[in-house]
């Protein structure tokens, strides 16, 4: 069996509540539960990479993820 890298899709953060992040994706691009999301924030002029794990698919092409940093 050959493993292939999944095609990366771009989502948009629509809500942040503490470590919980809701992200909206294009139709057909919803990530699976436990999949890792990565996004970059600008904090005091410096870029910070944050990883989040998908915990729930909440409908309307959105997932709820838990930030790991």
C-alpha positions in Angstrom: 0.0 0.0 0.0 1.3 3.4 -0.9 0.8 6.4 1.5 0.3 9.8 -0.1 0.3 13.2 1.5 -3.2 14.7 1.6 -3.8 17.8 -0.5 -3.6 20.8 1.7 -6.7 23.1 1.9 -6.9 26.6 3.2 -9.5 27.4 5.8 -10.4 30.6 7.6 -10.7 31.1 11.3 -14.2 32.2 12.2 -14.1 32.1 16.0 -11.6 31.8 18.9 -12.6 31.1 22.5 -9.4 30.4 24.6 -7.8 27.3 23.1 -10.9 26.4 21.0 -10.7 27.5 17.3 -13.5 27.3 14.8 -12.3 27.1 11.2 -14.4 27.2 8.0 -13.2 25.3 4.9 -14.4 25.2 1.2 -17.0 22.6 0.3 -15.4 19.2 0.0 -12.3 20.2 2.0 -13.4 19.5 5.5 -10.5 17.8 7.5 -11.1 14.6 9.5 -11.3 14.4 13.2 -7.8 14.3 14.8 -6.2 15.9 11.8 -3.6 18.5 12.5 -4.2 22.1 11.4 -1.5 24.7 11.3 -1.8 28.4 11.2 0.4 31.4 11.7 -0.4 34.4 14.0 1.4 37.7 14.2 2.2 38.5 17.8 4.1 41.8 18.5 5.3 41.8 15.0 6.7 38.2 15.1 5.1 35.2 13.4 4.1 32.4 15.6 3.1 29.0 14.2 0.2 27.3 16.1 -0.9 23.7 15.7 -4.5 22.7 16.5 -6.1 19.2 16.4 -9.6 18.8 14.9 -12.0 17.7 17.7 -15.4 18.0 16.0 -17.0 18.7 12.7 -19.7 21.2 13.5 -21.5 21.7 10.2 -21.6 24.5 7.7 -18.2 23.4 6.4 -16.7 24.2 9.8 -14.6 22.2 12.3 -13.8 22.9 16.0 -10.1 22.4 16.9 -8.1 22.6 20.1 -4.9 24.7 19.9 -1.8 22.8 21.2 0.2 25.9 21.9 
